[in-house]
Amino acid sequence: MAKALGNVEEEDRRDMRMMGSLLLLAILAFDLVLNVSANAEGDALYAWKTKLVDPNNVLQSWNASLVNPCTWFHVTCNSDNSVVRIDLGDANLSGPLVPQLGQLSNLQYLEVYSNNISGTIPKEIGNLTKLVSLDLFFNRLSGPIPDTLGNLQRLRFLRLNNNSLSGNIPMSLTAIASLQVLDLSSNNLTGDIPINGSFAFFTPMSFRNNPGLKPQKFPPPPPRFQIAPTPSAGGPSSA
């Protein structure tokens, strides 16, 4: 009897050790996933840093040996160690935006206003489907507004004013129902100003100082159907 009980206890201890090993493996695997994700985002941001001129050393903490960007200044992460915010407004940075920014899949705020950022807006920015605010105003950006920005269906703030952007306003932007603030003023945009979708609510202030833009006129309302007055009782009647 004692021998049987001993065997049961030994099996229980073996099962507990196995469960503990499985739990440890699960924790290690989860930690590995988080680290791989953080490393990929760190690599993307560091690739951007290498293309920028930073006279004030605001990116000094963006160290390639610290691949987790959650420890870097001007970067905010969520509880899963994923980048959700980049704050580099008025930082005296020069250089381009890079396609690797499209790898920051949980990014909600990209604030890079009032710098000397040049080149085009990468179409990969359209991959940032959780983006709430895209502020690139007061830079030296050129080229077209990517049609892929229409993928940003959570976007509430889009400010691209005071650049040198050219070409038409993409119709895809009118499908962003969440858009509350739009400023495309002081660029070199051309063509018709869209008036459908979310753009129906924006005033000419959103598009001013674009000499090549043509405001569209809303179609005239249909003529009202005129109903002849009913002759009053006792009044003259037609012969």
MDAnalysis code that builds the backbone (N, CA, C; Angstrom):
import MDAnalysis as mda
import numpy as np

u = mda.Universe.empty(717, n_residues=239, atom_resindex=np.repeat(np.arange(239), 3), trajectory=True)
u.add_TopologyAttr("name", ["N", "CA", "C"] * 239)
u.add_TopologyAttr("resid", np.arange(1, 240))
u.add_TopologyAttr("resname", ["MET", "ALA", "LYS", "ALA", "LEU", "GLY", "ASN", "VAL", "GLU", "GLU", "GLU", "ASP", "ARG", "ARG", "ASP", "MET", "ARG", "MET", "MET", "GLY", "SER", "LEU", "LEU", "LEU", "LEU", "ALA", "ILE", "LEU", "ALA", "PHE", "ASP", "LEU", "VAL", "LEU", "ASN", "VAL", "SER", "ALA", "ASN", "ALA", "GLU", "GLY", "ASP", "ALA", "LEU", "TYR", "ALA", "TRP", "LYS", "THR", "LYS", "LEU", "VAL", "ASP", "PRO", "ASN", "ASN", "VAL", "LEU", "GLN", "SER", "TRP", "ASN", "ALA", "SER", "LEU", "VAL", "ASN", "PRO", "CYS", "THR", "TRP", "PHE", "HIS", "VAL", "THR", "CYS", "ASN", "SER", "ASP", "ASN", "SER", "VAL", "VAL", "ARG", "ILE", "ASP", "LEU", "GLY", "ASP", "ALA", "ASN", "LEU", "SER", "GLY", "PRO", "LEU", "VAL", "PRO", "GLN", "LEU", "GLY", "GLN", "LEU", "SER", "ASN", "LEU", "GLN", "TYR", "LEU", "GLU", "VAL", "TYR", "SER", "ASN", "ASN", "ILE", "SER", "GLY", "THR", "ILE", "PRO", "LYS", "GLU", "ILE", "GLY", "ASN", "LEU", "THR", "LYS", "LEU", "VAL", "SER", "LEU", "ASP", "LEU", "PHE", "PHE", "ASN", "ARG", "LEU", "SER", "GLY", "PRO", "ILE", "PRO", "ASP", "THR", "LEU", "GLY", "ASN", "LEU", "GLN", "ARG", "LEU", "ARG", "PHE", "LEU", "ARG", "LEU", "ASN", "ASN", "ASN", "SER", "LEU", "SER", "GLY", "ASN", "ILE", "PRO", "MET", "SER", "LEU", "THR", "ALA", "ILE", "ALA", "SER", "LEU", "GLN", "VAL", "LEU", "ASP", "LEU", "SER", "SER", "ASN", "ASN", "LEU", "THR", "GLY", "ASP", "ILE", "PRO", "ILE", "ASN", "GLY", "SER", "PHE", "ALA", "PHE", "PHE", "THR", "PRO", "MET", "SER", "PHE", "ARG", "ASN", "ASN", "PRO", "GLY", "LEU", "LYS", "PRO", "GLN", "LYS", "PHE", "PRO", "PRO", "PRO", "PRO", "PRO", "ARG", "PHE", "GLN", "ILE", "ALA", "PRO", "THR", "PRO", "SER", "ALA", "GLY", "GLY", "PRO", "SER", "SER", "ALA"])
u.atoms.positions = np.array([
    [0.837, -1.206, 0.000],
    [0.000, 0.000, 0.000],
    [0.871, 1.253, 0.000],
    [1.872, 1.284, 0.844],
    [2.780, 2.421, 0.929],
    [3.534, 2.608, -0.378],
    [3.870, 1.457, -1.002],
    [4.582, 1.526, -2.277],
    [3.700, 2.150, -3.351],
    [2.425, 1.770, -3.343],
    [1.477, 2.317, -4.322],
    [1.318, 3.817, -4.131],
    [1.194, 4.251, -2.867],
    [1.074, 5.677, -2.592],
    [2.326, 6.419, -3.044],
    [3.478, 5.816, -2.839],
    [4.727, 6.436, -3.255],
    [4.790, 6.618, -4.759],
    [4.289, 5.609, -5.483],
    [4.266, 5.732, -6.948],
    [3.356, 6.865, -7.403],
    [2.209, 6.998, -6.742],
    [1.261, 8.066, -7.087],
    [1.885, 9.439, -6.831],
    [2.538, 9.568, -5.676],
    [3.179, 10.841, -5.353],
    [4.282, 11.170, -6.355],
    [5.042, 10.160, -6.754],
    [6.104, 10.376, -7.726],
    [5.536, 10.823, -9.070],
    [4.416, 10.200, -9.479],
    [3.778, 10.599, -10.732],
    [3.254, 12.030, -10.642],
    [2.700, 12.380, -9.476],
    [2.207, 13.754, -9.292],
    [3.346, 14.759, -9.400],
    [4.486, 14.415, -8.759],
    [5.630, 15.319, -8.832],
    [6.138, 15.449, -10.263],
    [6.131, 14.333, -10.994],
    [6.578, 14.353, -12.389],
    [5.644, 15.212, -13.243],
    [4.331, 15.069, -12.994],
    [3.353, 15.881, -13.738],
    [3.523, 17.365, -13.436],
    [3.766, 17.681, -12.151],
    [3.952, 19.079, -11.784],
    [5.199, 19.659, -12.427],
    [6.290, 18.843, -12.468],
    [7.505, 19.317, -13.118],
    [7.279, 19.566, -14.604],
    [6.500, 18.682, -15.228],
    [6.207, 18.829, -16.652],
    [5.368, 20.079, -16.899],
    [4.363, 20.296, -16.023],
    [3.526, 21.487, -16.167],
    [4.343, 22.763, -15.975],
    [5.252, 22.694, -14.990],
    [6.108, 23.846, -14.763],
    [7.004, 24.131, -15.959],
    [7.537, 23.064, -16.574],
    [8.392, 23.236, -17.750],
    [7.607, 23.832, -18.917],
    [6.360, 23.327, -19.104],
    [5.520, 23.841, -20.186],
    [5.184, 25.314, -19.960],
    [4.887, 25.676, -18.705],
    [4.579, 27.071, -18.388],
    [5.784, 27.958, -18.656],
    [6.962, 27.491, -18.257],
    [8.181, 28.263, -18.494],
    [8.424, 28.447, -19.984],
    [8.205, 27.374, -20.759],
    [8.380, 27.481, -22.208],
    [7.403, 28.479, -22.812],
    [6.155, 28.445, -22.302],
    [5.144, 29.380, -22.810],
    [5.542, 30.825, -22.513],
    [6.045, 31.056, -21.297],
    [6.483, 32.402, -20.922],
    [7.655, 32.848, -21.792],
    [8.602, 31.948, -22.003],
    [9.758, 32.283, -22.824],
    [9.353, 32.561, -24.263],
    [8.396, 31.763, -24.769],
    [7.937, 31.964, -26.149],
    [7.241, 33.309, -26.289],
    [6.401, 33.652, -25.296],
    [5.696, 34.935, -25.333],
    [6.693, 36.083, -25.263],
    [7.677, 35.951, -24.399],
    [8.694, 36.987, -24.273],
    [9.489, 37.122, -25.570],
    [9.735, 35.992, -26.241],
    [10.470, 36.022, -27.503],
    [9.671, 36.766, -28.570],
    [8.351, 36.492, -28.602],
    [7.500, 37.189, -29.574],
    [7.540, 38.689, -29.343],
    [7.418, 39.111, -28.076],
    [7.461, 40.535, -27.761],
    [8.802, 41.152, -28.150],
    [9.884, 40.411, -27.860],
    [11.201, 40.941, -28.171],
    [11.420, 41.052, -29.669],
    [10.954, 40.022, -30.419],
    [11.092, 40.068, -31.876],
    [10.329, 41.253, -32.436],
    [9.097, 41.482, -31.913],
    [8.302, 42.615, -32.363],
    [8.993, 43.930, -32.035],
    [9.474, 44.047, -30.791],
    [10.168, 45.267, -30.383],
    [11.435, 45.470, -31.200],
    [12.165, 44.364, -31.472],
    [13.383, 44.473, -32.253],
    [13.086, 44.968, -33.662],
    [12.016, 44.453, -34.271],
    [11.659, 44.865, -35.631],
    [11.316, 46.345, -35.668],
    [10.568, 46.820, -34.670],
    [10.220, 48.232, -34.618],
    [11.455, 49.086, -34.341],
    [12.329, 48.593, -33.465],
    [13.574, 49.302, -33.204],
    [14.436, 49.390, -34.454],
    [14.487, 48.301, -35.209],
    [15.262, 48.309, -36.456],
    [14.688, 49.327, -37.441],
    [13.338, 49.393, -37.507],
    [12.694, 50.326, -38.431],
    [13.018, 51.766, -38.058],
    [12.921, 52.080, -36.762],
    [13.202, 53.443, -36.326],
    [14.683, 53.790, -36.468],
    [15.543, 52.828, -36.194],
    [16.975, 53.104, -36.335],
    [17.338, 53.323, -37.811],
    [16.671, 52.579, -38.701],
    [16.896, 52.787, -40.137],
    [16.508, 54.201, -40.536],
    [15.462, 54.734, -39.900],
    [15.070, 56.123, -40.165],
    [16.117, 57.085, -39.621],
    [16.592, 56.817, -38.403],
    [17.585, 57.705, -37.786],
    [18.826, 57.850, -38.673],
    [19.252, 56.759, -39.294],
    [20.471, 56.810, -40.109],
    [20.319, 57.704, -41.334],
    [19.066, 58.040, -41.695],
    [18.822, 58.891, -42.859],
    [18.613, 60.355, -42.469],
    [18.591, 60.637, -41.171],
    [18.270, 61.981, -40.702],
    [19.515, 62.748, -40.271],
    [19.462, 64.052, -40.466],
    [20.477, 64.963, -39.918],
    [19.889, 65.554, -38.648],
    [20.616, 65.391, -37.535],
    [20.083, 65.705, -36.212],
    [21.066, 66.610, -35.459],
    [21.109, 67.899, -35.800],
    [22.132, 68.779, -35.194],
    [21.966, 68.966, -33.693],
    [20.757, 68.779, -33.169],
    [20.536, 68.980, -31.732],
    [20.587, 67.685, -30.933],
    [20.929, 66.583, -31.587],
    [21.058, 65.282, -30.920],
    [19.791, 64.862, -30.162],
    [18.646, 65.157, -30.734],
    [17.402, 64.735, -30.075],
    [17.200, 63.228, -30.187],
    [17.915, 62.589, -31.117],
    [17.795, 61.137, -31.311],
    [18.982, 60.390, -30.702],
    [19.666, 61.022, -29.788],
    [20.862, 60.410, -29.218],
    [20.554, 59.078, -28.540],
    [19.376, 58.957, -27.939],
    [19.026, 57.722, -27.233],
    [18.590, 56.598, -28.171],
    [18.442, 56.897, -29.460],
    [18.058, 55.862, -30.432],
    [19.300, 55.055, -30.773],
    [19.627, 54.146, -29.878],
    [20.876, 53.395, -29.931],
    [20.618, 52.016, -30.510],
    [21.378, 51.641, -31.519],
    [21.193, 50.339, -32.169],
    [21.433, 49.180, -31.217],
    [22.236, 49.391, -30.175],
    [22.491, 48.306, -29.213],
    [21.321, 48.132, -28.248],
    [20.423, 49.115, -28.191],
    [19.211, 49.011, -27.373],
    [18.035, 48.881, -28.334],
    [17.838, 47.659, -28.839],
    [16.908, 47.476, -29.952],
    [15.453, 47.636, -29.543],
    [15.180, 47.601, -28.225],
    [13.818, 47.857, -27.775],
    [13.604, 49.370, -27.738],
    [12.809, 49.918, -28.662],
    [12.685, 51.377, -28.754],
    [11.890, 51.992, -27.612],
    [11.313, 51.169, -26.760],
    [10.514, 51.711, -25.650],
    [11.370, 52.453, -24.635],
    [12.668, 52.299, -24.709],
    [13.582, 53.007, -23.808],
    [14.092, 54.302, -24.429],
    [13.674, 54.600, -25.661],
    [14.191, 55.771, -26.367],
    [13.327, 56.988, -26.083],
    [13.971, 58.159, -26.073],
    [13.233, 59.407, -25.930],
    [12.392, 59.659, -27.183],
    [11.264, 60.344, -26.984],
    [10.340, 60.738, -28.059],
    [9.575, 59.550, -28.640],
    [9.654, 58.393, -27.977],
    [8.921, 57.198, -28.404],
    [8.074, 56.709, -27.238],
    [6.808, 56.447, -27.490],
    [5.897, 55.929, -26.467],
    [5.411, 54.546, -26.884],
    [5.404, 53.622, -25.932],
    [4.954, 52.255, -26.201],
    [3.742, 51.918, -25.353],
    [3.027, 50.871, -25.768],
    [1.915, 50.371, -24.965],
    [2.411, 49.269, -24.036],
    [1.475, 48.613, -23.363],
    [1.850, 47.581, -22.386],
    [2.468, 46.351, -23.041],
    [2.310, 46.218, -24.345],
    [2.900, 45.093, -25.072],
    [4.250, 45.443, -25.685],
    [4.821, 46.569, -25.258],
    [6.117, 47.016, -25.777],
    [6.080, 47.257, -27.283],
    [4.962, 47.774, -27.773],
    [4.840, 48.125, -29.179],
    [4.705, 49.644, -29.297],
    [5.367, 50.211, -30.280],
    [5.394, 51.670, -30.432],
    [4.009, 52.182, -30.847],
    [3.480, 53.142, -30.083],
    [2.184, 53.731, -30.397],
    [2.279, 55.223, -30.686],
    [3.417, 55.843, -30.391],
    [3.507, 57.292, -30.582],
    [4.952, 57.697, -30.848],
    [5.133, 58.607, -31.811],
    [6.423, 59.222, -32.084],
    [6.226, 60.731, -32.045],
    [6.944, 61.401, -31.157],
    [6.818, 62.851, -30.970],
    [8.137, 63.524, -31.317],
    [8.223, 64.037, -32.540],
    [9.443, 64.705, -32.992],
    [9.110, 66.054, -33.617],
    [8.089, 66.707, -33.100],
    [7.742, 68.032, -33.589],
    [8.783, 69.066, -33.196],
    [9.079, 69.979, -34.132],
    [9.977, 71.101, -33.877],
    [11.327, 70.638, -33.323],
    [11.906, 69.621, -33.967],
    [13.165, 69.030, -33.495],
    [14.351, 69.366, -34.384],
    [14.157, 70.225, -35.401],
    [15.232, 70.651, -36.292],
    [15.865, 69.470, -37.036],
    [15.040, 68.522, -37.418],
    [15.519, 67.353, -38.148],
    [15.434, 67.594, -39.647],
    [16.424, 67.069, -40.373],
    [16.426, 67.112, -41.837],
    [16.575, 65.695, -42.366],
    [16.059, 65.490, -43.580],
    [16.138, 64.179, -44.191],
    [14.758, 63.665, -44.551],
    [14.664, 62.427, -45.037],
    [13.394, 61.914, -45.536],
    [12.636, 61.098, -44.492],
    [11.377, 60.869, -44.787],
    [10.654, 59.767, -44.163],
    [11.081, 58.488, -44.888],
    [10.980, 57.349, -44.227],
    [11.461, 56.112, -44.849],
    [10.339, 55.074, -44.896],
    [10.375, 54.175, -45.883],
    [9.333, 53.143, -45.999],
    [9.218, 52.260, -44.759],
    [10.327, 52.090, -44.018],
    [10.299, 51.228, -42.831],
    [9.314, 51.695, -41.771],
    [8.908, 52.957, -41.815],
    [7.924, 53.431, -40.841],
    [6.614, 52.667, -40.968],
    [6.350, 52.111, -42.122],
    [5.145, 51.315, -42.321],
    [5.131, 50.025, -41.542],
    [6.245, 49.668, -40.887],
    [6.310, 48.450, -40.074],
    [5.826, 48.670, -38.645],
    [5.541, 49.903, -38.280],
    [5.099, 50.204, -36.908],
    [3.585, 49.988, -36.828],
    [3.178, 48.747, -36.816],
    [1.783, 48.377, -37.066],
    [0.802, 48.873, -36.012],
    [1.283, 49.245, -34.821],
    [0.390, 49.736, -33.770],
    [0.496, 51.241, -33.554],
    [1.203, 51.917, -34.432],
    [1.409, 53.358, -34.270],
    [0.083, 54.112, -34.384],
    [-0.144, 55.025, -33.441],
    [-1.364, 55.831, -33.432],
    [-1.092, 57.305, -33.702],
    [0.083, 57.798, -33.338],
    [0.415, 59.220, -33.509],
    [1.790, 59.335, -34.147],
    [1.835, 59.991, -35.293],
    [3.106, 60.295, -35.948],
    [3.204, 61.811, -36.050],
    [3.958, 62.398, -35.119],
    [4.064, 63.855, -34.972],
    [5.477, 64.293, -35.374],
    [5.606, 64.750, -36.612],
    [6.917, 65.137, -37.138],
    [6.814, 66.520, -37.783],
    [6.022, 67.384, -37.193],
    [5.767, 68.708, -37.752],
    [6.900, 69.681, -37.441],
    [6.957, 70.764, -38.219],
    [7.905, 71.879, -38.003],
    [9.345, 71.386, -37.949],
    [9.757, 70.680, -39.003],
    [11.141, 70.273, -39.177],
    [11.568, 70.664, -40.597],
    [12.587, 70.002, -41.094],
    [13.032, 70.197, -42.473],
    [12.984, 68.873, -43.231],
    [11.963, 68.072, -42.935],
    [11.821, 66.773, -43.573],
    [11.511, 66.980, -45.052],
    [12.242, 66.274, -45.911],
    [12.101, 66.448, -47.353],
    [11.800, 65.102, -48.014],
    [11.698, 65.137, -49.342],
    [11.352, 63.932, -50.077],
    [9.846, 63.720, -50.110],
    [9.439, 62.513, -50.420],
    [8.019, 62.196, -50.572],
    [7.468, 61.507, -49.333],
    [6.151, 61.457, -49.259],
    [5.488, 60.675, -48.201],
    [5.439, 59.225, -48.669],
    [6.099, 58.299, -47.976],
    [6.112, 56.904, -48.444],
    [4.708, 56.315, -48.478],
    [4.428, 55.555, -49.517],
    [3.112, 54.904, -49.608],
    [2.900, 53.924, -48.472],
    [3.997, 53.456, -47.862],
    [3.898, 52.500, -46.747],
    [3.251, 53.092, -45.508],
    [3.152, 54.428, -45.426],
    [2.434, 55.035, -44.306],
    [0.990, 54.535, -44.280],
    [0.477, 54.164, -45.429],
    [-0.872, 53.609, -45.507],
    [-1.034, 52.276, -44.807],
    [0.072, 51.638, -44.407],
    [-0.007, 50.383, -43.637],
    [-0.328, 50.620, -42.168],
    [-0.246, 51.862, -41.719],
    [-0.421, 52.175, -40.293],
    [-1.906, 52.347, -39.990],
    [-2.634, 51.251, -40.050],
    [-4.098, 51.312, -40.005],
    [-4.662, 51.707, -38.638],
    [-3.822, 51.789, -37.615],
    [-4.290, 52.250, -36.304],
    [-3.991, 53.733, -36.072],
    [-3.455, 54.382, -37.094],
    [-3.059, 55.782, -36.945],
    [-4.275, 56.674, -36.701],
    [-4.146, 57.529, -35.687],
    [-5.193, 58.489, -35.332],
    [-4.806, 59.894, -35.792],
    [-3.517, 60.213, -35.730],
    [-3.046, 61.553, -36.067],
    [-1.793, 61.462, -36.919],
    [-1.824, 62.150, -38.065],
    [-0.662, 62.247, -38.945],
    [-0.377, 63.732, -39.150],
    [0.652, 64.217, -38.468],
    [1.001, 65.638, -38.497],
    [2.385, 65.810, -39.106],
    [2.406, 66.244, -40.364],
    [3.657, 66.446, -41.090],
    [3.775, 67.879, -41.605],
    [3.019, 68.786, -41.002],
    [2.978, 70.157, -41.500],
    [4.273, 70.918, -41.216],
    [4.472, 71.993, -41.986],
    [5.669, 72.835, -41.898],
    [6.951, 72.019, -42.051],
    [7.054, 71.350, -43.215],
    [8.269, 70.663, -43.609],
    [8.570, 71.024, -45.057],
    [9.347, 70.200, -45.732],
    [9.688, 70.447, -47.135],
    [9.336, 69.236, -47.990],
    [8.240, 68.578, -47.647],
    [7.811, 67.392, -48.381],
    [7.321, 67.771, -49.771],
    [7.578, 66.896, -50.733],
    [7.173, 67.137, -52.115],
    [6.539, 65.868, -52.684],
    [6.105, 65.962, -53.942],
    [5.474, 64.816, -54.572],
    [4.011, 64.694, -54.177],
    [3.366, 63.603, -54.600],
    [1.928, 63.456, -54.375],
    [1.582, 62.980, -52.971],
    [0.334, 63.203, -52.604],
    [-0.212, 62.575, -51.399],
    [-0.548, 61.133, -51.764],
    [0.031, 60.145, -51.094],
    [-0.214, 58.754, -51.497],
    [-1.690, 58.368, -51.390],
    [-2.164, 57.685, -52.402],
    [-3.540, 57.181, -52.387],
    [-3.760, 56.207, -51.230],
    [-2.679, 55.566, -50.766],
    [-2.784, 54.569, -49.699],
    [-3.197, 55.165, -48.358],
    [-3.116, 56.491, -48.219],
    [-3.555, 57.100, -46.955],
    [-5.049, 56.868, -46.734],
    [-5.771, 56.537, -47.780],
    [-7.174, 56.200, -47.625],
    [-7.411, 54.939, -46.814],
    [-6.344, 54.146, -46.586],
    [-6.466, 52.948, -45.744],
    [-6.550, 53.281, -44.263],
    [-6.280, 54.515, -43.897],
    [-6.191, 54.902, -42.484],
    [-7.588, 55.242, -41.964],
    [-8.380, 54.212, -41.773],
    [-9.791, 54.407, -41.459],
    [-10.057, 54.841, -40.020],
    [-9.027, 54.946, -39.191],
    [-9.188, 55.484, -37.837],
    [-8.666, 56.912, -37.710],
    [-8.170, 57.453, -38.814],
    [-7.513, 58.766, -38.775],
    [-8.521, 59.861, -38.439],
    [-8.142, 60.714, -37.470],
    [-8.976, 61.854, -37.096],
    [-8.321, 63.189, -37.449],
    [-6.990, 63.211, -37.474],
    [-6.265, 64.458, -37.734],
    [-5.263, 64.223, -38.867],
    [-5.436, 64.963, -39.953],
    [-4.510, 64.883, -41.089],
    [-4.084, 66.299, -41.436],
    [-2.842, 66.638, -41.085],
    [-2.325, 67.987, -41.319],
    [-1.018, 67.882, -42.101],
    [-1.129, 68.250, -43.385],
    [0.011, 68.204, -44.298],
    [0.322, 69.587, -44.849],
    [-0.210, 70.618, -44.215],
    [-0.082, 71.974, -44.721],
    [1.355, 72.496, -44.675],
    [1.608, 73.515, -45.492],
    [2.910, 74.199, -45.554],
    [4.040, 73.244, -45.909],
    [3.838, 72.554, -47.018],
    [4.869, 71.747, -47.647],
    [4.923, 72.130, -49.123],
    [5.421, 71.234, -49.966],
    [5.444, 71.456, -51.418],
    [4.802, 70.275, -52.132],
    [3.755, 69.740, -51.540],
    [3.073, 68.587, -52.124],
    [2.375, 68.987, -53.417],
    [2.334, 68.056, -54.380],
    [1.768, 68.349, -55.691],
    [0.822, 67.228, -56.108],
    [0.167, 67.440, -57.244],
    [-0.766, 66.441, -57.752],
    [-2.165, 66.623, -57.183],
    [-3.030, 65.688, -57.529],
    [-4.421, 65.758, -57.095],
    [-4.587, 65.287, -55.657],
    [-5.678, 65.711, -55.047],
    [-6.065, 65.178, -53.735],
    [-6.674, 63.798, -53.965],
    [-6.130, 62.747, -53.365],
    [-6.673, 61.403, -53.611],
    [-8.132, 61.286, -53.168],
    [-8.951, 60.729, -54.036],
    [-10.351, 60.524, -53.684],
    [-10.503, 59.532, -52.536],
    [-9.494, 58.684, -52.337],
    [-9.569, 57.692, -51.256],
    [-9.686, 58.357, -49.891],
    [-9.193, 59.597, -49.762],
    [-9.261, 60.273, -48.462],
    [-10.695, 60.584, -48.064],
    [-11.579, 60.745, -49.030],
    [-12.966, 61.097, -48.720],
    [-13.708, 59.954, -48.048],
    [-13.142, 58.745, -48.093],
    [-13.788, 57.577, -47.490],
    [-13.415, 57.398, -46.020],
    [-12.573, 58.289, -45.479],
    [-12.192, 58.191, -44.062],
    [-13.274, 58.886, -43.241],
    [-14.226, 58.110, -42.771],
    [-15.386, 58.686, -42.077],
    [-15.010, 59.326, -40.747],
    [-13.904, 58.893, -40.148],
    [-13.507, 59.395, -38.824],
    [-12.802, 60.742, -38.886],
    [-12.466, 61.225, -40.095],
    [-11.645, 62.424, -40.238],
    [-12.375, 63.650, -39.702],
    [-11.737, 64.322, -38.736],
    [-12.323, 65.507, -38.098],
    [-11.584, 66.795, -38.437],
    [-10.276, 66.710, -38.600],
    [-9.454, 67.886, -38.895],
    [-8.620, 67.587, -40.133],
    [-8.731, 68.475, -41.123],
    [-7.981, 68.321, -42.372],
    [-7.365, 69.666, -42.737],
    [-6.060, 69.662, -42.990],
    [-5.396, 70.888, -43.454],
    [-4.390, 70.512, -44.537],
    [-4.731, 70.867, -45.774],
    [-3.849, 70.643, -46.921],
    [-3.400, 71.968, -47.516],
    [-3.553, 73.033, -46.760],
    [-3.282, 74.374, -47.271],
    [-1.786, 74.595, -47.520],
    [-1.511, 75.619, -48.355],
    [-0.135, 76.068, -48.633],
    [0.731, 74.935, -49.167],
    [0.266, 74.330, -50.267],
    [1.023, 73.346, -51.016],
    [0.928, 73.706, -52.494],
    [1.229, 72.746, -53.366],
    [1.124, 72.954, -54.812],
    [0.138, 71.961, -55.419],
    [-0.915, 71.670, -54.694],
    [-1.897, 70.693, -55.150],
    [-2.703, 71.245, -56.320],
    [-3.167, 70.342, -57.174],
    [-3.916, 70.736, -58.367],
    [-5.169, 69.880, -58.496],
    [-6.031, 70.279, -59.432],
    [-7.238, 69.510, -59.710],
    [-8.426, 69.990, -58.894],
    [-9.471, 69.189, -58.910],
    [-10.712, 69.534, -58.213],
    [-10.623, 69.183, -56.728],
    [-11.224, 70.024, -55.919],
    [-11.351, 69.725, -54.491],
    [-12.536, 68.776, -54.309],
    [-12.320, 67.587, -53.757],
    [-13.447, 66.664, -53.567],
    [-14.504, 67.256, -52.636],
    [-15.744, 66.920, -52.892],
    [-16.841, 67.430, -52.056],
    [-17.709, 66.297, -51.529],
    [-17.277, 65.070, -51.738],
    [-18.082, 63.939, -51.281],
    [-17.497, 63.342, -50.006],
    [-18.256, 62.445, -49.403],
    [-17.790, 61.762, -48.200],
    [-17.484, 62.740, -47.084],
    [-16.425, 62.473, -46.337],
    [-16.055, 63.319, -45.205],
    [-15.658, 64.728, -45.645],
    [-15.262, 64.906, -46.917],
    [-14.831, 66.219, -47.392],
    [-15.990, 67.208, -47.508],
    [-17.210, 66.715, -47.465],
    [-18.362, 67.608, -47.542],
    [-18.440, 68.540, -46.339],
    [-17.717, 68.213, -45.263],
    [-17.817, 68.985, -44.026],
    [-16.671, 69.979, -43.852],
    [-15.684, 69.981, -44.754],
    [-14.526, 70.853, -44.594],
    [-14.706, 72.141, -45.397],
    [-14.247, 73.232, -44.807],
    [-14.392, 74.551, -45.424],
    [-13.206, 74.836, -46.344],
    [-13.283, 75.913, -47.147],
    [-12.149, 76.288, -48.008],
    [-10.849, 76.532, -47.249],
    [-10.919, 76.776, -45.950],
    [-9.699, 76.985, -45.162],
    [-8.783, 75.770, -45.221],
    [-9.345, 74.583, -45.386],
    [-8.533, 73.363, -45.433],
    [-7.696, 73.267, -46.700],
    [-8.026, 74.091, -47.723],
    [-7.393, 73.944, -49.034],
    [-6.768, 75.245, -49.550],
    [-6.765, 76.301, -48.748],
    [-6.321, 77.612, -49.216],
    [-4.843, 77.586, -49.605],
    [-4.447, 78.569, -50.410],
    [-3.053, 78.718, -50.860],
    [-2.557, 77.503, -51.645],
    [-3.436, 76.982, -52.471],
    [-3.083, 75.986, -53.487],
    [-3.617, 76.527, -54.814],
    [-2.828, 77.345, -55.508],
    [-3.361, 78.035, -56.692],
    [-3.929, 77.095, -57.752],
    [-3.439, 75.862, -57.803],
    [-3.903, 74.937, -58.837],
    [-5.157, 74.169, -58.478],
    [-5.662, 74.351, -57.265],
    [-6.878, 73.642, -56.860],
    [-8.108, 74.403, -57.341],
    [-9.092, 73.655, -57.808],
    [-10.326, 74.256, -58.295],
    [-11.489, 73.828, -57.400],
    [-12.141, 74.776, -56.761],
    [-13.304, 74.409, -55.958],
    [-14.443, 73.937, -56.849],
    [-15.095, 72.881, -56.436],
    [-16.240, 72.378, -57.173],
    [-17.512, 73.021, -56.642],
    [-18.448, 73.202, -57.522],
    [-19.743, 73.730, -57.122],
    [-20.712, 72.572, -56.918],
    [-21.460, 72.667, -55.845],
    [-22.492, 71.667, -55.645],
    [-23.533, 71.797, -56.755],
    [-24.111, 70.689, -57.214],
    [-25.139, 70.791, -58.254],
    [-26.331, 71.592, -57.751],
    [-26.958, 72.395, -58.623],
    [-28.105, 73.195, -58.172],
    [-29.258, 72.297, -57.739],
    [-30.005, 72.734, -56.748],
    [-31.136, 71.922, -56.299],
    [-32.187, 71.832, -57.396],
    [-32.953, 70.757, -57.451],
    [-33.984, 70.630, -58.482],
    [-35.048, 71.704, -58.303],
    [-35.627, 72.194, -59.405],
    [-36.655, 73.238, -59.284],
    [-37.859, 72.733, -58.502],
    [-38.419, 73.634, -57.717],
    [-39.569, 73.239, -56.919],
    [-40.797, 73.085, -57.808],
    [-41.587, 72.106, -57.468],
    [-42.821, 71.861, -58.224],
    [-43.880, 72.881, -57.796],
    [-44.307, 73.683, -58.740],
    [-45.270, 74.739, -58.434],
    [-46.700, 74.184, -58.492],
    [-47.456, 74.381, -57.433],
    [-48.844, 73.933, -57.375],
    [-49.743, 75.142, -57.543],
    [-50.621, 75.091, -58.534],
    [-51.535, 76.207, -58.769],
    [-52.493, 76.340, -57.600],
    [-52.794, 77.578, -57.183],
    [-53.717, 77.744, -56.056],
    [-55.115, 77.262, -56.410],
    [-55.780, 76.698, -55.420],
    [-57.144, 76.222, -55.614],
    [-58.107, 77.403, -55.582],
    [-59.002, 77.545, -56.615],
    [-59.943, 78.662, -56.602],
    [-60.807, 78.628, -55.347],
    [-61.026, 79.782, -54.737],
    [-61.858, 79.850, -53.555],
    [-63.320, 79.685, -53.901],
    [-64.087, 79.226, -52.943],
    [-65.516, 79.026, -53.179],
    [-66.181, 80.346, -53.496],
    [-67.018, 80.374, -54.521],
    [-67.712, 81.589, -54.905],
    [-66.893, 82.493, -55.753],
    [-65.623, 82.141, -55.993],
    [-64.773, 82.982, -56.820],
    [-65.050, 82.768, -58.275],
    [-64.389, 83.497, -59.104],
    [-64.600, 83.353, -60.538],
    [-64.183, 81.979, -61.022],
    [-64.911, 81.424, -61.857],
    [-64.610, 80.106, -62.413],
    [-64.306, 80.241, -63.878],
    [-63.527, 79.304, -64.379],
    [-63.179, 79.381, -65.799],
    [-64.377, 79.025, -66.652],
    [-64.522, 79.646, -67.791],
    [-65.646, 79.383, -68.668],
    [-65.443, 78.078, -69.390],
])
